[in-house]
Amino acid sequence: MLRLKLIASALVLSGFVYSYVTIKELRAGEAVLIEQLGASLTREKELRDALSAAESESNKLRSNLVKQSDLFSRHLDELESAQTATGNVEYEITEVLNETEHKPWADQLVPNDVKRLLNAPRDSSDYSH
């Protein structure tokens, strides 16, 4: 009977030792997992911060692009208005020249430089800027 008690005690003791070692290994594994989780959370925060900064920069660039586009459109409108005004002035000068072409006093009204400019050959790229 004593022998049986000793065997039972030895089995119980070995079970405690095994449980203790297993618990110690589990705690060590848990510590490693907690450390890895902390590193993962830190990396996730860094990536979120980088994404936020990239989105902010993207929004700034988008806003700047919209402003530049609006400015370009305004300049284009101004250029088209100026070209229209130039065409109107050329038309009016041509009309005056046509009306005064055979009149001797016309040279006093329209200088020769203006006549030369109006009769000069034009390049189609003059109005394509």
C-alpha positions as CSV (number, residue, x, y, z in Angstrom):
1,M,0.0,0.0,0.0
2,L,2.8,2.3,0.8
3,R,4.3,1.5,-2.5
4,L,1.0,2.4,-4.2
5,K,0.9,5.7,-2.3
6,L,4.5,6.5,-3.3
7,I,3.7,5.7,-7.0
8,A,0.5,7.9,-6.8
9,S,2.5,10.7,-5.1
10,A,5.2,10.4,-7.8
11,L,2.5,10.6,-10.5
12,V,0.9,13.6,-8.9
13,L,4.2,15.3,-8.4
14,S,5.3,14.6,-12.0
15,G,1.9,16.0,-13.1
16,F,2.5,19.2,-11.1
17,V,6.1,19.5,-12.6
18,Y,4.7,18.9,-16.1
19,S,2.0,21.5,-15.5
20,Y,4.5,24.0,-14.1
21,V,6.8,23.6,-17.1
22,T,3.9,23.8,-19.5
23,I,2.6,27.0,-17.8
24,K,6.0,28.5,-17.8
25,E,6.4,27.8,-21.6
26,L,2.9,29.1,-22.2
27,R,3.8,32.3,-20.4
28,A,7.0,32.7,-22.3
29,G,5.1,32.2,-25.6
30,E,2.4,34.6,-24.4
31,A,5.2,37.2,-23.7
32,V,6.6,36.7,-27.2
33,L,3.1,37.1,-28.7
34,I,2.4,40.2,-26.7
35,E,5.7,41.7,-27.8
36,Q,4.9,40.9,-31.5
37,L,1.4,42.3,-31.1
38,G,2.9,45.5,-29.7
39,A,5.3,45.7,-32.6
40,S,2.4,45.1,-35.0
41,L,0.3,47.8,-33.4
42,T,3.2,50.2,-33.6
43,R,3.8,49.4,-37.2
44,E,0.0,49.8,-37.9
45,K,0.1,53.3,-36.3
46,E,3.1,54.3,-38.3
47,L,1.4,53.1,-41.5
48,R,-1.9,54.9,-40.6
49,D,0.1,58.1,-39.9
50,A,1.9,57.8,-43.2
51,L,-1.4,57.2,-45.0
52,S,-2.9,60.2,-43.3
53,A,0.1,62.4,-44.3
54,A,-0.2,61.1,-47.9
55,E,-3.9,61.9,-48.0
56,S,-3.3,65.3,-46.6
57,E,-0.6,66.0,-49.3
58,S,-2.9,64.6,-52.0
59,N,-5.7,66.9,-50.9
60,K,-3.3,69.9,-51.0
61,L,-2.1,68.9,-54.4
62,R,-5.7,68.4,-55.6
63,S,-6.7,71.8,-54.3
64,N,-3.7,73.5,-55.9
65,L,-4.5,71.7,-59.2
66,V,-8.1,73.0,-59.1
67,K,-6.8,76.6,-58.4
68,Q,-4.3,76.3,-61.3
69,S,-7.0,75.0,-63.6
70,D,-9.3,77.9,-62.7
71,L,-6.5,80.4,-63.2
72,F,-5.7,78.8,-66.6
73,S,-9.3,79.0,-67.6
74,R,-9.5,82.7,-66.6
75,H,-6.3,83.4,-68.6
76,L,-7.7,81.5,-71.6
77,D,-11.0,83.5,-71.4
78,E,-9.0,86.7,-71.2
79,L,-6.9,85.7,-74.2
80,E,-10.0,84.8,-76.2
81,S,-11.5,88.2,-75.3
82,A,-8.3,89.9,-76.3
83,Q,-8.2,88.0,-79.6
84,T,-11.8,89.0,-80.3
85,A,-11.1,92.6,-79.5
86,T,-8.1,92.6,-81.7
87,G,-10.1,91.1,-84.5
88,N,-12.8,93.7,-84.0
89,V,-10.2,96.5,-84.1
90,E,-8.6,95.0,-87.3
91,Y,-12.1,94.8,-88.9
92,E,-12.8,98.5,-88.0
93,I,-9.5,99.6,-89.3
94,T,-10.0,97.7,-92.5
95,E,-13.4,99.2,-92.9
96,V,-12.0,102.7,-92.5
97,L,-9.2,101.9,-95.0
98,N,-11.8,100.6,-97.5
99,E,-13.9,103.7,-97.1
100,T,-11.0,106.0,-97.4
101,E,-8.9,104.1,-100.0
102,H,-9.5,106.4,-103.0
103,K,-9.6,109.6,-101.1
104,P,-6.5,111.8,-101.1
105,W,-6.9,113.0,-97.5
106,A,-7.1,109.4,-96.2
107,D,-3.3,109.2,-95.8
108,Q,-3.5,111.8,-93.1
109,L,-6.1,109.7,-91.1
110,V,-4.4,106.3,-91.3
111,P,-0.6,106.2,-91.0
112,N,1.4,104.0,-93.5
113,D,2.6,101.8,-90.6
114,V,-0.9,100.8,-89.8
115,K,-1.6,100.0,-93.5
116,R,1.6,97.9,-93.6
117,L,0.6,96.0,-90.5
118,L,-2.8,95.2,-91.8
119,N,-1.5,94.1,-95.2
120,A,1.3,92.0,-93.8
121,P,1.0,88.2,-94.2
122,R,-0.2,86.5,-91.1
123,D,0.9,83.2,-89.5
124,S,-2.0,81.1,-88.2
125,S,0.0,80.5,-85.0
126,D,-0.3,84.2,-84.1
127,Y,-3.6,83.5,-82.5
128,S,-3.0,80.0,-81.1
129,H,-1.2,80.9,-77.9
